[in-house]
Amino acid sequence: MEKQIGKQSVRFENPPYIVSSAAIVGQKEGEGPYAKFFDEILGDDKAGCESWEEAEGKIQEMAANKALSKAGMENKDIRYIIAGDLLGQLMASSFGLIKLEIPMFGVYGACSTMGESISIASMLVDGGFADNILAITSSHFASAEKQFRFPLGYGNQRKRAATWTVTGSGAVVIASKKMAEKVNMSDKNKVHITGITTGKIVDLGVKDSMNMGACMAPAAGNVIIRNLIDNGRKPEWYDKIITGDLGLVGKDILLDIMRSKGYDIADRYMDCGIEIYSREQNIQAGGSGCGCSATMLAGYILKMLESGKWHRVLFVPTGALLSPVSFNEGDSVPGIAHAVVLECGETEV
Amino acid sequence: MEKQIGKQSVRFENPPYIVSSAAIVGQKEGEGPYAKFFDEILGDDKAGCESWEEAEGKIQEMAANKALSKAGMENKDIRYIIAGDLLGQLMASSFGLIKLEIPMFGVYGACSTMGESISIASMLVDGGFADNILAITSSHFASAEKQFRFPLGYGNQRKRAATWTVTGSGAVVIASKKMAEKVNMSDKNKVHITGITTGKIVDLGVKDSMNMGACMAPAAGNVIIRNLIDNGRKPEWYDKIITGDLGLVGKDILLDIMRSKGYDIADRYMDCGIEIYSREQNIQAGGSGCGCSATMLAGYILKMLESGKWHRVLFVPTGALLSPVSFNEGDSVPGIAHAVVLECGETEV
């Protein structure tokens, strides 16, 4: 069987399984509509640490350990960690995961990082290079604001198109079929990754870093359409098409882009950023950050698949490629998105 | 054949080939002892751009295009780019490679990033997920000083253990056997990647960011020893064991660590950072940066293998995991290193 499908997609010969997952979130996320789906809600967003950066690392460590214990695994069972976050030089991943002592690949795709991490992990497992891989990302509202925007003490006003960086970390253990059988997963609740579509950087010249939804929507549209074309599918093949953090503004743009190309996905579309908070929480256009799609995947999306409510999901974390230096230098904010095909309970048609 | 060897290594079933490479360097590197090996030496370290960050992106673009043209390939022949740099949020890779319009995975392992990029690329090619992948990294003296250290205008004094960030980008096209045959490589000059050993983060508590050699040497020792044990090899199996940028201080520490564990590698050891500049260039302990090992690989190491001077090389880019925030917060500087086994002209014994 050919693994390379079309221009940008892969279909797996031996689809890897997601054998366990964990989502650790902060206080605000714990007050939102999905609170009951998360494994742990922090009582203190500093997680007992001295700095926000250290706290973000700590949350990654908690999510990693929780995912391992839920899989009944120890550190030594994991061949690679593929991890990333939004901080310069991946500081949360680098410091948070030291104690695990597992060979590590750091990855960065802004808020699309969970899509990148799962994509690479799935190829390495399908290719026989690892039996178990931990894919993990995080973000933290306060460490992100400090790095990308203004000191919190300024109390600056937020634009209506702005998004709120999710404090949280989501982790999944991706395993070969052999390993999935070992952890006693029944056929019914096995979420497996049957394919991926890897995004290109898309830059339409949007420069407003307070409107990341607009920056990312074209990249999301691009990779979703590529996934459909490469696989010869219609949107209806998926029960849900779920982006990472386009927010209210990006959602409208994406749906418009899709319609202009002849695809109507409105009836099966969902955005993790719009979902994770309620409109009453005063978070403007929605949640964002690597932790947004990662915690919604680990906490909610996988449970919907495992319970049989959904059978096929196109999970599309979305990233806005900016740095504190790039926007100060007046650069545009290019977008990137990576799509992952999740299936459960039904086989490929 | 089992691909997973020992605790941290992989041996490839269908070793991928390096079908072309390109190294673009700055002025100082062009005045060093390896000048004649590089594809292009910039007349202006800003490469005609308005900022150093933009220049670093431009250098990546130049290296990518050069590697493609040397392979006789176009953008559409490359399935993935795996790219990284030292700047926050991988700004040089994100902006420099937009025009290529190739699906992209951003990676970060500090100055070990070329090792990580090649490792992932090799697994994806061996696994059949891609026929051609571009692995590329860069660094730039001025953008790195601006980000990690002091404004150049300060004219601050440099510690003797400090290293000088290389301005340059190295790129390699990693291809399947089928593709290597297409580009008419003869058996004699085919450098292939027969294995990798992936490093863990190693933190012995060194906090001196002006002595990165000391921070990275334990990680380098760790991954070299792991490579030898996993593969059941002695150091003599390799013609050269080459680290990325340990510099003069890190070199001594590494050789001591190796001796203390019963391995003497001094007679076949080389460090890209020590080599790339001459001692007269006033660069303290040596060169560093993702561009250091990448340009020395693309410019020099591959040529030594292709010409038959060396047959087997263990290439070990080394990284110091620090960020401007982490050292201001008083954190230690953990190290990581990733090893790649390069062979040419001889088959596995």
Interface residues (C-beta under 8 A of the other chain):
Chain A: K3 Q4 Q8 V10 E50 S51 E53 E54 R79 Y80 G84 L86 L87 G88 Q89 L90 M91 S94 F95 L97 I98 E101 I102 P103 M104 F105 G106 V107 Y108 G109 A110 E116 S119 I120 M123 L124 D126 G127 G128 F129 A130 D131 Q147 T198 G199 K200 I201 D203 L321 L322 S323 P324 V325 S326 E329 D331 P334 I336
Chain B: K3 Q4 Q8 V10 E50 S51 E53 E54 R79 Y80 G84 L86 L87 G88 Q89 L90 M91 S94 F95 L97 I98 E101 I102 P103 M104 F105 G106 V107 Y108 G109 A110 E116 S119 I120 M123 L124 D126 G127 G128 F129 A130 D131 Q147 T198 G199 K200 I201 D203 L321 L322 S323 P324 V325 S326 E329 D331 P334 I336
